Amino acid sequence: MPLRAYQSRRAFLKSSASVLLLSGMGSSLLSACGGGNLDADQPETPRLASVSNFRDVAGAAAGYPTVDGKQMRRGAFYRANTLTLSAADTITIDKLGIASVYDLRTPGEIARTADILPAGATSQALDVLGVSDFVAPTFDTAAAAVAFMEAEARAYVTGAAQRVGYGELLTRLANGAGAQLFHSNAGKDRAGWVAALLLSIANVPLDVIMQDYLLSNVYLAQSIAAQTETIRAQSGDLVAASESPLLTVQDNYLQAGFDQVQASYGTMASYLTQGLGLSQATIDALHDRLVV
């Protein structure tokens, strides 16, 4: 990456964090938004064999640190891939007290694989792509697949349906009571963008946001290997190699989204308010749910 571009990106995230900090996000709205009973000293988030990309948005251990010397609150928001819960994992996830599940998939994806919900959880479908179905296209080269993934990330920022969908989701997360979970198909792209937005609102450093985004490759490693082997067996090595970028995440995917935020709105704060239509009260409520 050219030095000037790197410095520009760092300056963008630094200025965005400063704007968020100066917006009064430190005000205490925790009790009002239903998060008062969320203990910061949460037990370790369980690994689910049947939903491999299930994890706490706040990270593990004590929670991700923020640029203003705080840390994220674990047990408030979870992210995942499709909830194909086994009987054993259902028992495990039921212990987390998840009150709401937000399914970001298209109607076609939902029809192919329905969620198995945690006990007592309500479910809401929020098709953030605004299309009836989504099936990833095939590509002749890996470079073409990478370009597609970057374009999808940019469309999360520029697309009308995407902005409405993500804005509605963040509003629901801010106003919902109890622990909440959102997921997409693999839990890496649509859900990955939401997680990155939440970490940005919490003022988590860019490097940590990127590391968290790339963890999907770790959590989904077995699934990625199995899908790759299936493609290789059916279509050969060249096709498997060209479609590999569709199965993973790369730092340039998330960076494409952040670059589009900068190009379209200047700062993350402006994207949240102007692009997604969030009120400052909603952003404040999200911050207070996210940060101890």
C-alpha atoms as one frame of an Amber mdcrd trajectory, in Angstrom:
protein
   0.000   0.000   0.000   1.412   3.446  -0.920   2.466   5.437   2.140   0.173
   8.350   1.295  -2.868   6.075   1.000  -1.993   4.351   4.279  -1.621   7.686
   6.075  -4.911   8.903   4.599  -6.748   5.823   5.851  -5.235   6.106   9.312
  -6.189   9.802   9.433  -9.750   8.958   8.377 -10.254   6.428  11.160  -8.545
   8.700  13.699 -10.767  11.626  12.750 -13.845   9.402  12.794 -13.017   8.188
  16.283 -12.492  11.770  17.428 -15.865  12.831  16.048 -17.563   9.932  17.830
 -15.810  10.743  21.082 -16.742  14.410  20.878 -20.382  13.575  20.147 -21.107
  12.838  23.799 -21.167   9.075  23.536 -19.986   8.736  27.106 -23.394   9.610
  28.493 -24.955   6.795  30.483 -27.946   5.350  28.647 -27.281   1.742  29.633
 -30.298   1.267  31.860 -32.606   2.987  29.396 -31.607   0.713  26.522 -32.118
  -2.488  28.448 -28.495  -3.370  29.073 -28.283  -2.766  32.790 -28.274  -6.472
  33.582 -25.382  -7.337  31.278 -22.460  -8.337  33.456 -19.053  -7.193  32.177
 -17.489 -10.273  33.789 -18.966 -12.780  31.356 -17.771 -16.392  31.102 -15.894
 -17.406  27.981 -18.089 -17.411  24.865 -18.676 -21.028  23.832 -17.505 -22.401
  20.520 -20.376 -24.025  18.618 -19.436 -26.906  16.343 -22.639 -26.583  14.310
 -22.460 -22.763  13.989 -18.737 -22.296  13.641 -18.643 -18.505  13.186 -20.643
 -17.806  16.347 -18.850 -15.311  18.601 -19.225 -12.298  20.854 -18.942  -8.971
  19.021 -16.868  -7.675  21.945 -14.214 -10.359  21.529 -12.917 -12.771  24.127
 -11.362 -12.448  27.595 -12.021  -8.973  29.003 -13.400  -7.534  25.759 -11.676
  -5.417  23.110  -9.993  -2.200  24.332 -11.095   1.166  22.981  -9.012   4.158
  21.939 -10.310   6.135  24.941  -9.067   3.643  27.518 -12.263   1.655  28.040
 -13.234  -1.854  27.022 -16.128  -3.498  25.268 -18.965  -5.158  27.128 -19.227
  -8.875  26.452 -22.569 -10.658  26.423 -24.508  -7.840  24.729 -24.259  -8.667
  21.017 -23.392 -11.903  19.234 -22.704 -12.591  15.561 -22.934 -15.849  13.650
 -23.433 -17.755  10.445 -26.736 -19.540   9.755 -28.138 -21.040  12.956 -27.950
 -24.726  12.033 -27.756 -25.643  15.708 -27.170 -29.223  16.775 -28.983 -30.558
  19.843 -25.857 -30.134  21.978 -25.179 -26.604  20.726 -28.818 -25.661  21.285
 -28.428 -26.508  24.957 -25.229 -24.430  25.085 -26.588 -21.330  23.350 -29.793
 -21.405  25.398 -27.700 -20.561  28.470 -26.705 -17.179  26.994 -30.173 -15.674
  27.272 -30.358 -14.375  23.715 -33.613 -12.449  23.371 -33.581 -11.447  19.692
 -32.178 -12.890  16.473 -31.805 -10.764  13.331 -31.409 -12.735  10.108 -29.671
 -10.655   7.422 -30.110 -13.208   4.650 -32.340 -12.937   1.596 -35.717 -14.733
   1.477 -34.220 -17.339  -0.877 -31.369 -18.117   1.504 -33.780 -18.411   4.413
 -36.028 -20.754   2.435 -33.097 -23.073   1.723 -31.893 -23.229   5.344 -34.139
 -22.164   8.194 -32.717 -21.052  11.548 -32.965 -23.110  14.706 -33.568 -20.418
  17.304 -32.289 -20.227  20.874 -34.986 -20.872  23.472 -37.141 -17.806  24.091
 -35.638 -15.766  21.250 -37.733 -13.853  18.748 -36.602 -13.724  15.120 -36.692
 -10.866  12.621 -35.660 -11.147   8.967 -33.834  -8.047   7.719 -32.756  -8.562
   4.113 -29.926  -6.034   3.986 -29.279  -6.725   0.291 -32.871  -5.979  -0.701
 -33.055  -8.836  -3.219 -35.139 -12.004  -3.308 -32.156 -14.333  -3.348 -28.374
 -14.296  -3.380 -26.184 -16.923  -4.991 -22.548 -15.995  -5.504 -21.608 -15.956
  -9.192 -18.772 -18.020 -10.633 -15.542 -16.419 -11.840 -12.777 -17.399 -14.218
 -10.020 -15.875 -12.086  -9.345 -15.221  -8.434  -8.785 -11.544  -9.265 -12.335
 -11.276 -10.610 -13.702 -12.883  -7.441 -11.729 -10.463  -5.271 -13.055  -7.516
  -7.284 -16.602  -8.807  -6.751 -16.120  -9.058  -2.990 -14.695  -5.544  -2.820
 -17.617  -4.226  -4.878 -20.062  -5.914  -2.487 -18.352  -4.197   0.458 -18.603
  -0.817  -1.249 -22.273  -1.453  -2.007 -22.920  -1.871   1.726 -22.164   1.861
   1.904 -23.682   3.132  -1.339 -26.679   0.859  -1.953 -30.094   2.222  -0.996
 -31.429  -1.134   0.234 -28.241  -1.806   2.157 -28.327   1.550   3.914 -31.968
   1.080   4.905 -31.329  -2.472   6.109 -28.224  -1.713   8.123 -29.805   1.400
   9.580 -32.860  -0.556  10.702 -30.707  -3.287  12.217 -28.547  -0.884  14.223
 -31.659   0.911  15.451 -33.182  -2.378  16.609 -29.937  -3.391  18.302 -29.848
  -0.070  20.133 -33.440  -0.288  21.323 -33.693  -4.011  22.030 -33.597  -5.449
  25.528 -31.278  -8.250  26.557 -28.621 -10.062  24.553 -29.088  -9.947  20.776
 -27.680 -11.915  17.851 -27.381 -11.031  14.171 -26.199 -13.336  11.407 -25.813
 -13.773   7.683 -25.081 -16.905   5.655 -21.395 -17.474   6.474 -21.368 -14.712
   9.077 -18.366 -13.069   7.445 -19.551 -10.440   4.958 -22.914  -8.874   5.840
 -22.538  -9.780   9.521 -18.860  -8.837   9.321 -19.758  -5.328   8.173 -22.242
  -4.904  11.025 -19.632  -6.060  13.540 -17.121  -3.595  12.101 -19.656  -0.775
  12.460 -20.377  -1.707  16.062 -16.667  -1.852  16.877 -16.243   1.554  15.234
 -19.066   2.990  17.345 -17.327   1.552  20.412 -14.112   3.366  19.346 -12.102
   0.177  18.967  -8.794   0.787  17.122  -8.787   0.110  13.379  -6.121  -2.585
  13.713  -8.310  -4.511  16.177 -11.389  -4.108  13.962  -9.446  -5.580  11.065
  -8.103  -8.469  13.151 -11.617  -9.253  14.355 -12.894  -9.207  10.760 -10.182
 -11.641   9.649 -11.034 -14.077  12.452 -13.795 -15.451  10.217 -11.038 -17.283
   8.350 -10.094 -19.001  11.614 -13.601 -19.801  12.792 -14.667 -21.023   9.346
 -11.435 -22.878   8.538 -12.994 -26.356   8.438 -15.968 -25.139   6.423 -13.714
 -23.303   3.964 -11.549 -26.407   3.504 -14.585 -28.628   2.971 -16.173 -26.273
   0.432 -12.882 -25.889  -1.401 -12.456 -29.654  -1.614 -16.003 -30.055  -2.922
 -15.404 -27.470  -5.658 -12.074 -29.099  -6.517 -13.657 -32.541  -6.788 -16.505
 -31.282  -8.946 -14.771 -28.710 -11.144 -10.995 -29.017 -10.752  -8.130 -27.079
  -9.233  -8.450 -23.973 -11.409 -12.079 -23.373 -10.489 -11.350 -24.029  -6.813
  -8.545 -21.474  -6.892 -10.615 -18.865  -8.736 -13.557 -19.171  -6.333 -11.461
 -19.305  -3.157 -11.801 -15.532  -2.491 -15.581 -15.985  -2.175 -15.186 -18.376
   0.749 -12.836 -16.256   2.868 -12.360 -12.695   4.030  -9.420 -10.474   3.130
  -8.382  -7.197   4.687  -8.967  -5.429   1.374 -12.668  -6.370   1.503 -13.267
  -4.501   4.742 -10.903  -1.761   3.651 -12.983  -1.268   0.501 -15.995  -0.589
   2.698 -14.091   1.827   4.912 -12.644   3.572   1.851 -16.161   3.997   0.459
 -17.328   5.483   3.768 -14.517   8.010   3.500 -15.237   8.753  -0.160 -18.999
   9.115   0.287 -19.318  10.624   3.765 -15.891  11.745   4.965 -16.213  10.219
   8.437 -17.788   7.177  10.024 -19.990   9.458  12.133 -21.430  11.077   8.992
 -22.043   7.682   7.415 -23.958   6.537  10.491 -26.152   9.643  10.656 -26.483
  10.684   7.003 -26.033   7.332   5.278 -27.857   5.032   7.690 -30.206   7.645
   9.146 -29.297   6.963  12.775 -30.120   9.599  15.345 -27.437  10.665  17.790
 -29.539   9.152  20.574 -29.442   5.781  18.783 -25.661   5.971  18.367 -25.276
   6.931  22.025 -27.473   3.998  23.076 -25.422   1.591  20.978 -22.177   2.932
  22.429 -23.399   2.508  25.967 -24.515  -1.046  25.286 -21.138  -1.796  23.700
 -18.741  -0.248  26.220 -18.211  -0.877  29.914
